[in-house]
Amino acid sequence: MTTSATVPDWDAELQVYEPHRAGIPPLRPYFRDLFQRLPFAAEFSRSGMKAAHSETVFGQLWLVLNPLMLALVYFLLVNVISQSNAGPEALARIVGGIFIFYFFSGAVSTGAGSVTTGGRLILNMAFPRLLMPLAAVRTAFFRFLPTVPVYLVFHIIAGGAWTWMMPLGLVFLGLLTLFAMGMAAFMATVQVYFRDASSFLPYFLRIWLYISPVLWSPELAESRFGHYAKLMVLNPLYSLIGGWTDLTLNGVMPSATIWIAATSWALVALVGGSLYFLSRERDFAVRI
């Protein structure tokens, strides 16, 4: 009886995958795979919302109550600090601003930890990693939706304008979503290399809230700072949230500068954040 053993072919070509610090993969096949797997990102987002009880009645209620109570606190502080009797219009502006800022900050915060908290998924499955911050933005968006009817109630109480321009606010909401996608991808990459970024991010977002037109109006900034107020366009949220507020609360068409700045910031953040994420993606498995 003879036996045969398989002799390894030592001359065969070996492929060794090594971590690298930078390098963008071929974009066309990557994004083709990305779009084909969007249902996976949606299901991943839904599972995260179910785990956080965001789809239950009490979960939906808390999504509204948390930013609403914060908006009421800020409204009282603005009245005390400015020593003014701000009316319902100011309350509606703060409520609407807090709601949409919570959407943005939630997208960035959740997206920042999407890669580091999904270590097992990254190590055991082959898929475009960019889906993870995108799923985080989707989760933040669906958590934002229950706050829209509540804002409309405050809009009615404040006697806000109802004009044909209000639906254009959806354009600024879309631009803010694109901006959030880019920021989420960028922060997700940063947190892989600097884990302490998660500790500083809440403070950074809180400062960003204070310098954005949420607790104050652009008109107030112009009266206080004069010509220097024009520099506030360098803050991306000044144009993104400012344009949203002008259309949805005041029924006023934003200036061309606001439109151009909002579109530019959204595209720069989306393209820059995504490319930075892609250039480091293959290094994630080693770093996690």
Buried (B, 14 or more C-beta within 10 A) or exposed (E): EEEEEEEEEEEEEEEEEEEEEEEBBEEEEBBEBBEEBBEBBBEBBBEBBEEBEBEEEEBBEBBBEBBBEBBBEBBEEBBEEEEEEBEBBBBBBBBBBBBBBBBBBBBBBBBBBBBBBBBEBBEEEEBBBBBBBBBBBBBBBBBBEBBBEBBBEBBEEBEBBEEEBBEBBEBBBEBBBBBBBBBBBBBBBBBBEEEEBBEEBEEEBEEBBEBBBBBBBBEBBBEEEEEEBEEBBEBBBBBBBBBBBBBBBBBEBBBEEBBEBBBBBBBBBBEBBBBBBBBBBBBBEEBB
